[in-house]
């Protein structure tokens, strides 16, 4: 199969755009189609870029990197001897990059991408389109600070006019600050030796998933119970440390977030209809397994959301994947903040935004949580849960500290050296 990529190659050669590679995407037809990759034994069937220059010379370039994308795994697929292209939401896309340095000083008049397909499924044709690969810009901006910057180590932060609730788990009666507390939790102190714990300050909350069980921890702060009114928008910040025994190999699960289930709908397969509930808990996904993936050992965070017009019975998972700052390692404190604004009833204008260490990692501005104004933000749902239905294969700990709920952006606390953004070169690598 052959594609004319002359314009793209000319722009690379003329330094009009960076050579970040080719994105091959199935825009129609059936599939998937399987192609030979650069690792295939017969060189004649490997991908190639055939370039004609103004001096009528033909240059055949081999890719310096190629791979395909598969939504079901974090493992590197760049060393396989095949490339897979398919249609649909979970279809496969192909990435290739060719080095044009050997053509320095030459003018490109024609360029053709050539791939060899050896196996086709699902029908006799596929519509495959070539695009410039845009891997996005890394977020190297400084952290965004908020009201917490005025309070060294969060001391007296609860006195700020916009703060509704704040706790560092220091008081003996800390549970009284919550509407309910359930399941596996304990207070650990600075001298505690447990699964890589190092204090953020003095005391912190330890929570854990139990081997062979789904249940971790559930703390609930109901706004009407504690303040007499349910808000339409809220900021929720906490510090999170994954224990040394944290490693998600089986399934993802739930993390702290915001909700309005009202005991009716919006969790556990109870699909909401816009009048009976919603939820936007945090989530964790599978830890990236060992290998040559630069994200190895990191656990991605996201939002697990039930909303009024969701397509399925269960909620949707939206990973916080901007800049990769929400891919967390064990044994390190992170400042995690979520903002939620209810939609105008019946409109797609609800908002969720998330930050990690002051870096924005996610935003979605078109959510319809509700169709009636009776649904508001009912509670902060401080949830740790494994699954789905899959149980945790072993005990796994997290540590929580410095929880703040406010009417305006909170940000990382002052007086602490915050985690530097994780900057990963977005390069195609085998």
C-alpha positions as CSV (number, residue, x, y, z in Angstrom):
1,X,0.0,0.0,0.0
2,X,1.3,3.4,-0.9
3,X,0.6,7.0,0.2
4,X,1.7,10.3,-1.3
5,X,3.4,12.2,1.5
6,X,5.3,14.7,-0.6
7,X,4.0,17.9,1.1
8,X,4.8,16.5,4.5
9,X,8.4,15.5,3.5
10,X,9.0,18.9,1.9
11,X,8.0,20.7,5.1
12,X,10.3,18.5,7.1
13,X,13.1,19.1,4.6
14,X,12.6,22.9,4.6
15,X,12.4,23.0,8.4
16,X,8.8,24.4,8.3
17,X,7.7,21.8,10.8
18,X,9.6,19.4,13.1
19,X,10.0,15.9,11.9
20,X,8.0,14.2,14.6
21,X,7.0,11.3,12.3
22,X,3.9,9.9,10.6
23,X,0.5,9.0,12.2
24,X,-1.4,6.3,10.2
25,X,-5.0,6.2,11.1
26,X,-7.9,4.0,9.8
27,X,-10.7,6.5,8.9
28,X,-13.1,3.9,7.4
29,X,-13.6,0.4,6.1
30,X,-13.1,-2.8,8.0
31,X,-9.9,-4.3,9.3
32,X,-7.7,-4.7,11.2
33,X,-4.9,-4.9,8.6
34,X,-1.4,-6.3,9.5
35,X,1.7,-4.9,8.0
36,X,5.4,-5.8,8.2
37,X,7.5,-3.7,10.5
38,X,11.2,-2.7,10.3
39,X,12.0,-5.8,12.4
40,X,10.7,-8.2,9.8
41,X,13.3,-10.6,8.3
42,X,12.7,-9.8,4.6
43,X,14.0,-6.2,4.1
44,X,11.9,-5.9,0.9
45,X,8.7,-6.1,2.9
46,X,9.7,-3.5,5.6
47,X,8.2,0.0,5.6
48,X,10.0,2.5,3.5
49,X,9.9,6.1,2.4
50,X,10.7,6.5,-1.3
51,X,11.9,10.0,-2.0
52,X,12.7,11.6,-5.3
53,X,14.9,14.7,-5.3
54,X,15.2,17.5,-7.8
55,X,18.3,15.9,-9.3
56,X,16.1,12.9,-10.3
57,X,17.7,10.6,-7.7
58,X,15.5,8.1,-5.9
59,X,16.3,7.5,-2.2
60,X,14.8,4.6,-0.3
61,X,14.8,5.3,3.5
62,X,14.1,2.8,6.2
63,X,12.2,4.0,9.4
64,X,14.4,4.8,12.3
65,X,11.5,3.8,14.6
66,X,8.0,2.3,14.1
67,X,5.3,0.9,16.4
68,X,1.6,0.6,16.7
69,X,-0.8,1.7,19.5
70,X,-2.9,-0.8,21.4
71,X,-5.4,0.5,24.0
72,X,-5.3,-2.7,26.1
73,X,-1.6,-2.5,27.1
74,X,1.1,-0.2,28.3
75,X,3.8,-2.5,27.0
76,X,6.1,-1.4,24.2
77,X,5.1,-2.8,20.9
78,X,8.0,-1.3,18.9
79,X,10.1,-4.5,18.8
80,X,7.4,-6.6,17.1
81,X,7.8,-7.7,13.5
82,X,4.3,-6.4,12.6
83,X,2.3,-3.2,12.6
84,X,-1.5,-3.3,13.2
85,X,-4.1,-0.9,11.8
86,X,-7.8,-1.0,12.7
87,X,-10.9,1.0,12.9
88,X,-13.2,1.9,15.9
89,X,-12.8,3.5,19.3
90,X,-10.2,0.9,20.3
91,X,-8.7,0.5,16.9
92,X,-4.9,0.5,16.3
93,X,-2.9,3.3,14.9
94,X,0.6,3.2,13.4
95,X,3.5,5.5,14.1
96,X,6.6,5.8,12.0
97,X,9.6,8.1,11.8
98,X,12.1,8.5,9.0
99,X,15.4,10.4,9.3
100,X,16.0,12.7,6.3
101,X,19.5,13.8,7.2
102,X,21.0,11.9,4.3
103,X,19.0,14.3,2.0
104,X,20.6,17.4,3.4
105,X,20.8,20.2,0.8
106,X,18.5,18.3,-1.7
107,X,15.1,19.5,-2.8
108,X,12.3,16.9,-2.4
109,X,10.0,16.6,-5.4
110,X,8.1,13.4,-4.5
111,X,7.8,11.2,-1.4
112,X,5.8,7.9,-1.0
113,X,5.2,5.9,2.1
114,X,5.1,2.2,1.3
115,X,3.9,-0.5,3.6
116,X,3.4,-4.2,2.9
117,X,0.2,-5.8,4.2
118,X,0.2,-9.6,4.7
119,X,-3.0,-10.3,6.6
120,X,-6.4,-8.6,6.5
121,X,-9.4,-9.2,8.8
122,X,-13.0,-8.1,8.7
123,X,-13.5,-7.5,5.0
124,X,-11.7,-6.7,1.8
125,X,-10.9,-3.0,2.3
126,X,-9.8,-0.3,4.7
127,X,-9.5,3.4,4.4
128,X,-6.1,4.4,5.8
129,X,-5.1,8.0,6.0
130,X,-1.7,9.6,6.8
131,X,-1.4,12.5,9.1
132,X,1.5,14.6,10.6
133,X,2.2,13.1,14.0
134,X,1.6,15.8,16.6
135,X,2.8,14.6,20.0
136,X,1.9,17.8,21.8
137,X,4.0,20.1,23.8
138,X,5.5,19.2,27.2
139,X,4.3,21.3,30.1
140,X,7.3,22.9,31.5
141,X,5.5,25.9,33.0
142,X,6.0,26.7,36.7
143,X,3.4,25.2,39.1
144,X,0.2,27.1,39.6
145,X,-0.1,28.3,43.2
146,X,-3.4,29.3,44.9
147,X,-4.7,30.2,48.3
148,X,-2.4,27.7,50.0
149,X,0.6,29.7,49.1
150,X,-0.3,32.1,51.9
151,X,-0.1,29.5,54.6
152,X,3.3,27.9,55.4
153,X,2.8,24.1,55.6
154,X,-1.0,24.8,55.5
155,X,-0.9,26.1,59.1
156,X,-4.2,27.9,59.8
157,X,-5.4,27.4,56.2
158,X,-8.9,26.7,57.5
159,X,-9.1,30.4,58.5
160,X,-9.2,31.5,54.8
161,X,-12.6,32.8,53.8
162,X,-12.8,30.4,50.8
163,X,-11.9,27.3,52.8
164,X,-14.8,25.0,53.8
165,X,-12.9,22.1,55.3
166,X,-9.3,21.4,56.1
167,X,-7.6,18.6,58.0
168,X,-4.1,17.2,58.5
169,X,-5.3,14.2,60.6
170,X,-3.5,15.7,63.6
171,X,-6.4,15.8,66.1
172,X,-7.3,12.8,68.2
173,X,-11.0,13.3,67.2
174,X,-10.2,13.8,63.4
175,X,-13.0,11.4,62.4
176,X,-15.6,13.9,63.8
177,X,-14.8,16.2,60.9
178,X,-16.2,13.7,58.5
179,X,-19.8,12.6,58.0
180,X,-18.7,8.9,57.9
181,X,-15.5,6.8,57.9
182,X,-15.4,3.2,56.9
183,X,-13.1,0.2,56.3
184,X,-9.3,0.1,56.3
185,X,-7.5,3.1,57.8
186,X,-5.2,4.2,60.5
187,X,-3.2,7.2,61.6
188,X,0.5,6.9,61.1
189,X,3.1,9.3,62.6
190,X,6.5,10.6,61.6
191,X,8.4,7.7,63.2
192,X,6.1,5.0,61.6
193,X,8.0,2.4,59.6
194,X,5.4,1.0,57.2
195,X,5.7,0.4,53.4
196,X,8.0,3.3,52.6
197,X,6.1,5.9,54.6
198,X,7.9,9.2,55.2
199,X,5.8,12.0,56.7
200,X,4.6,15.0,54.8
201,X,4.6,16.7,58.2
202,X,3.7,14.7,61.3
203,X,0.6,12.5,61.2
204,X,-1.0,11.2,58.1
205,X,-3.8,8.8,57.2
206,X,-2.8,5.3,56.0
207,X,-5.4,3.5,53.9
208,X,-5.0,0.1,52.2
209,X,-6.5,-2.4,49.9
210,X,-6.7,-5.9,51.4
211,X,-5.5,-9.0,49.6
212,X,-8.4,-10.9,48.1
213,X,-10.8,-8.0,48.6
214,X,-12.2,-5.0,46.7
215,X,-12.5,-2.7,49.7
216,X,-10.0,-0.2,50.8
217,X,-11.3,3.0,52.5
218,X,-14.3,5.3,52.4
219,X,-14.5,8.7,54.0
220,X,-17.4,10.9,53.2
221,X,-17.9,14.6,53.8
222,X,-21.5,15.7,53.1
223,X,-21.9,19.4,52.5
224,X,-25.4,19.7,53.7
225,X,-24.6,17.8,56.9
226,X,-21.5,20.0,57.6
227,X,-22.3,23.4,56.1
228,X,-26.1,23.3,55.5
229,X,-25.8,23.9,51.7
230,X,-24.7,21.9,48.7
231,X,-22.4,23.9,46.3
232,X,-22.5,24.1,42.5
233,X,-18.7,24.1,42.2
234,X,-15.9,23.1,44.4
235,X,-12.1,22.6,44.7
236,X,-10.8,19.5,46.5
237,X,-7.0,19.0,47.2
238,X,-5.1,16.3,49.1
239,X,-1.6,15.0,49.3
240,X,-1.0,11.4,48.2
241,X,1.8,9.0,48.6
242,X,1.7,5.5,47.1
243,X,3.2,2.9,49.5
244,X,6.2,0.7,48.5
245,X,3.8,-2.2,48.2
246,X,1.6,-0.5,45.6
247,X,1.6,-2.2,42.2
248,X,-1.5,-2.6,40.1
249,X,-1.1,-5.7,38.0
250,X,-4.7,-6.9,37.8
251,X,-7.2,-4.1,37.4
252,X,-7.7,-0.4,38.1
253,X,-9.9,1.2,40.7
254,X,-11.2,4.2,42.5
255,X,-9.5,7.1,44.3
256,X,-10.8,10.1,46.2
257,X,-13.2,12.4,44.3
258,X,-16.5,14.3,44.2
259,X,-20.1,13.0,43.9
260,X,-23.8,13.5,44.2
261,X,-25.2,10.0,44.2
262,X,-27.9,10.7,46.9
263,X,-28.0,6.9,47.5
264,X,-29.8,6.4,44.2
265,X,-27.6,6.3,41.1
266,X,-24.1,7.1,39.9
267,X,-22.0,4.2,41.2
268,X,-21.8,0.4,41.1
269,X,-23.6,0.0,37.7
270,X,-26.5,2.3,38.7
271,X,-26.7,4.3,35.5
272,X,-28.0,7.8,36.2
273,X,-30.7,9.5,34.1
274,X,-29.9,13.1,34.9
275,X,-32.4,13.3,37.8
276,X,-31.1,10.7,40.3
277,X,-27.4,11.1,40.8
278,X,-23.8,11.3,39.4
279,X,-20.3,10.8,40.6
280,X,-16.7,11.8,39.6
281,X,-14.4,9.9,41.8
282,X,-10.7,9.8,41.1
283,X,-9.3,6.6,39.6
284,X,-6.1,4.6,39.2
285,X,-5.2,2.4,36.3
286,X,-2.7,-0.4,35.9
287,X,0.8,0.3,36.9
288,X,3.0,0.4,33.8
289,X,4.9,-2.9,33.8
290,X,8.7,-3.4,33.6
291,X,10.2,-3.0,30.2
292,X,11.6,-0.3,28.0
293,X,8.7,2.0,28.4
294,X,10.0,5.3,30.1
295,X,6.8,5.2,32.2
296,X,7.7,1.9,33.8
297,X,6.6,1.6,37.4
298,X,4.3,4.6,37.3
299,X,0.5,4.4,38.1
300,X,-1.8,6.7,36.1
301,X,-4.5,8.7,37.9
302,X,-7.8,9.8,36.3
303,X,-11.5,10.4,36.8
304,X,-14.1,7.7,37.0
305,X,-17.3,9.5,36.0
306,X,-21.0,8.6,36.0
307,X,-23.0,11.3,34.2
308,X,-26.5,11.8,32.7
309,X,-25.9,10.7,29.1
310,X,-23.2,8.2,29.5
311,X,-23.3,5.5,26.9
312,X,-22.7,2.4,29.1
313,X,-24.1,1.0,32.3
314,X,-20.8,1.8,34.2
315,X,-19.0,5.1,34.3
316,X,-16.3,6.3,32.0
317,X,-12.6,6.5,32.9
318,X,-10.8,9.7,31.7
319,X,-7.1,9.4,32.4
320,X,-5.2,12.6,33.4
321,X,-2.6,12.2,30.7
322,X,-1.5,15.8,29.9
323,X,2.2,16.0,30.4
324,X,2.4,12.7,32.3
325,X,2.6,14.4,35.7
326,X,-0.3,12.3,36.9
327,X,1.7,9.1,36.4
328,X,2.9,8.5,39.9
329,X,5.8,6.6,41.4
330,X,5.8,5.0,44.8
331,X,7.4,6.6,47.8
332,X,6.8,10.3,46.8
333,X,4.3,12.8,48.0
334,X,2.1,14.5,45.3
335,X,-0.3,17.4,45.6
336,X,-3.6,16.2,43.9
337,X,-6.4,18.7,43.2
338,X,-9.7,18.4,41.5
339,X,-12.2,21.0,40.5
340,X,-15.8,20.3,39.6
341,X,-18.6,22.6,38.3
342,X,-22.1,21.4,37.8
343,X,-23.6,21.8,34.4
344,X,-26.6,24.0,33.6
345,X,-29.4,21.5,33.8
346,X,-29.7,19.7,30.5
347,X,-26.7,21.4,29.0
348,X,-23.2,20.0,28.2
349,X,-21.2,22.6,30.1
350,X,-20.2,20.8,33.3
351,X,-16.4,21.0,34.1
352,X,-13.8,18.7,35.7
353,X,-10.2,19.9,35.9
354,X,-7.3,18.3,37.7
355,X,-3.8,19.3,38.8
356,X,-0.9,17.4,40.2
357,X,1.8,19.5,42.0
358,X,0.2,22.6,40.5
359,X,0.5,21.3,36.9
360,X,-2.8,21.0,35.0
361,X,-3.1,17.3,33.9
362,X,-6.7,17.2,32.7
363,X,-9.7,19.3,31.8
364,X,-13.1,18.4,30.3
365,X,-15.7,21.1,29.8
366,X,-18.7,19.4,28.1
367,X,-20.1,17.1,30.8
368,X,-23.9,16.8,31.5
369,X,-24.1,15.6,35.1
370,X,-27.8,16.5,35.5
371,X,-31.0,17.5,33.8
372,X,-32.6,19.0,37.0
373,X,-31.2,21.7,39.3
374,X,-32.0,19.6,42.4
375,X,-28.8,17.6,41.8
376,X,-25.8,19.5,43.2
377,X,-22.5,18.5,44.8
378,X,-23.5,16.3,47.6
379,X,-20.2,15.2,49.0
380,X,-16.5,14.7,48.9
381,X,-16.1,10.9,48.4
382,X,-12.8,9.9,49.8
383,X,-12.8,6.4,48.2
384,X,-10.1,3.7,47.8
385,X,-11.5,0.6,46.0
386,X,-10.0,-2.1,43.8
387,X,-12.2,-2.8,40.7
388,X,-14.6,-3.4,39.2
389,X,-15.0,-6.9,40.5
390,X,-11.4,-7.9,40.4
391,X,-9.9,-8.1,43.9
392,X,-6.5,-6.9,45.0
393,X,-3.9,-9.6,44.7
394,X,-2.0,-8.4,47.8
395,X,-2.2,-5.7,50.5
396,X,-1.5,-2.2,49.0
397,X,-1.1,1.0,50.9
398,X,-1.5,4.7,50.2
399,X,-1.0,7.6,52.5
400,X,-3.1,10.8,52.6
401,X,-2.4,14.2,54.2
402,X,-3.4,17.9,54.2
403,X,-6.9,17.7,52.8
404,X,-8.5,21.0,51.9
405,X,-11.9,21.7,50.3
406,X,-12.5,25.3,49.1
407,X,-14.5,27.7,46.9
408,X,-11.3,28.7,45.0
409,X,-8.2,27.1,43.7
410,X,-6.0,25.8,46.5
411,X,-2.7,24.7,44.9
412,X,0.4,23.2,46.5
413,X,1.1,24.4,50.1
414,X,3.8,26.9,50.8
415,X,7.1,26.0,52.4
416,X,7.4,22.7,50.6
417,X,9.6,21.8,47.6
418,X,7.0,20.4,45.3
419,X,7.6,17.6,42.9
420,X,9.2,18.7,39.7
421,X,7.1,18.0,36.6
422,X,7.9,14.7,35.0
423,X,9.1,15.6,31.6
424,X,9.4,12.6,29.2
425,X,10.7,13.2,25.7
426,X,7.8,12.1,23.5
427,X,10.0,10.2,21.0
428,X,9.3,6.9,19.2
429,X,11.6,4.4,20.7
430,X,12.1,0.7,20.2
